[in-house]
Amino acid sequence: MPASSSPATAARVVLWGWHTEDAAAAVRQVRARGRCETVAWFGNAPDCTHRLDPFIHQFRLDPLPPRMDADPGRLAPQELLTFCDMYSRVSRARGLPLQEFEHIAYCYLRFFAALLANGRVTHVFFSSPPHFGPDYVLYLVARRCGVATVFCCQSLFPDRFFYVRALEDFGRFDEVPDRPDGAAGEAAVRIERRHEKQLFYMQDLKIRGKPPIASLANDLRRIATGRRRKPMTFAGALQKHQEGRQFARGYERWAVDAPDLSRPYVYFALQLQPEMTTSTLGAGYSDQLSALERLSSMIPRDWLVYAKENPKQTSRQRGEGFFRRLSMIPKLRYVAKTVNTYALLQGCRFASTVTGTVGWEAISGGKPVLVFGQPWFASLPGVVRFRPGITVDEVTGTSIDHAALERSLAALLRKSFRGVIDPVYQGIVRDFDAAANAERLLDFLERELDGRLFVGTTRELPA
């Protein structure tokens, strides 16, 4: 274990998340060793300085940092759009006009600009990729100020998570060295050559949600009884009800439950929205219809695009405009949630997605995939990244050597870190040990503070 630093050279950190029992134990330990001082901690652990529900859902930015008179700068149009996309998942955001979204974004911008400047912050640690809106603004401010950022993303592989310093590096992991525990003595990676992966988070799903009127009654009851944790306005409840009706009408009208699999087609798996996988890692394609428009324009006239709706999708981002625009895309067929995804994969010429796991399922079964965003598997054989001018032949001509895929996956996993940062994934770790996991997360934090987590970085802290 590295020697503890003296308080005079301790890092000054901001944490977002890191509030599960194991992660919080790691944070407390690294502070107890004198390795860092916590300028702010946004989370739900008892010793966090800012609780997430008030800070995000109730728009309570207290306590405010001192000296907020500095110019926080401007958000670029795409940054502001990304914030709006992320923040739309917050209940209180329903019913708000666009201008209010902009004001909210700039409140968070000014808050974080003052926090980082006043606190002389050296590091910002995220336990997941930013995806609520305020955390995204924190990331932007940190990058502008030259503050070291690190965010983690749990993998589908037991006891492994990926990490990067910058969002644009996710999927490439250029700055990430082979993991510190190495690969010595490990068994070779073996991938079953089939599409189906039995993903734990897709088991026992309820395809049908509450009817819009039942959802409205529930929301009005919660408003009347003074819901405080995640408040919603009366206007927001009505907007949600209207979205639910529009989604139900559009789905009933356009969803095809028996697509013709004998025709040449591309299978596009729509992803749940709003969610981190598109809002954060979509590389500009959180608007999935933009990807479908590009896809429709590149395929031959006699081909179709079968875009299957995500089984978990609710009415969010599926209003009247979505279905009107969808109906205007030539060669596109909107496929019902109930259609078997693996039958669609088996029969397609190639698969396509923004960042969805269907891409991993496609290539592991020998089928190429065209991706529009930054999935974790972007560097693996069989994955083709969309670019203007790309042709169908480039995608269909992509061959996948299964042995090479296994070797590439093994190399990719060597860039992951051992541990569980998202507790949802504890269930896929055999004999999960919380104490051992806390030690691994502590090691992760200390490696970044020592400048050993990324290639070519050194530890330089202010005096």
Sequence and secondary structure as in RCSB ss.txt:
>XXXX:A:sequence
MPASSSPATAARVVLWGWHTEDAAAAVRQVRARGRCETVAWFGNAPDCTHRLDPFIHQFRLDPLPPRMDADPGRL
APQELLTFCDMYSRVSRARGLPLQEFEHIAYCYLRFFAALLANGRVTHVFFSSPPHFGPDYVLYLVARRCGVATV
FCCQSLFPDRFFYVRALEDFGRFDEVPDRPDGAAGEAAVRIERRHEKQLFYMQDLKIRGKPPIASLANDLRRIAT
GRRRKPMTFAGALQKHQEGRQFARGYERWAVDAPDLSRPYVYFALQLQPEMTTSTLGAGYSDQLSALERLSSMIP
RDWLVYAKENPKQTSRQRGEGFFRRLSMIPKLRYVAKTVNTYALLQGCRFASTVTGTVGWEAISGGKPVLVFGQP
WFASLPGVVRFRPGITVDEVTGTSIDHAALERSLAALLRKSFRGVIDPVYQGIVRDFDAAANAERLLDFLERELD
GRLFVGTTRELPA
>XXXX:A:secstr
      GGG EEEEEES  SHHHHHHHHHHHHTTSEEEEEEEESSTT SEEHIIIIIS    S  S   S     
 HHHHHHHHHHHTTSGGGTT  HHHHHHHHHHHHHHHHHHHHHHT  EEEESS   SSHHHHHHHHHHHTT EEE
EEEE SSTTEEEEESSGGGTTT TT  S TT STT       SSS    GGGTT   S   HHHHHHHHHHHHHT
T  SS   HHHHHHHHHHHHHHHHHHHHH BSS  TTS EEEEE   SSSHHHHTTSTT  SHHHHHHHHHHHS 
TT EEEEE  TT  STT SHHHHHHHHTSTTEEEE TTS HHHHHHH SEEEESS THHHHHHHTT  EEESS  
TTTTSTTEEE  TT  HHHHHT    HHHHHHHHHHHHTTSEES SSGGGGGGSTT  HHHHHHHHHHHHHHHHT
T SSTT       
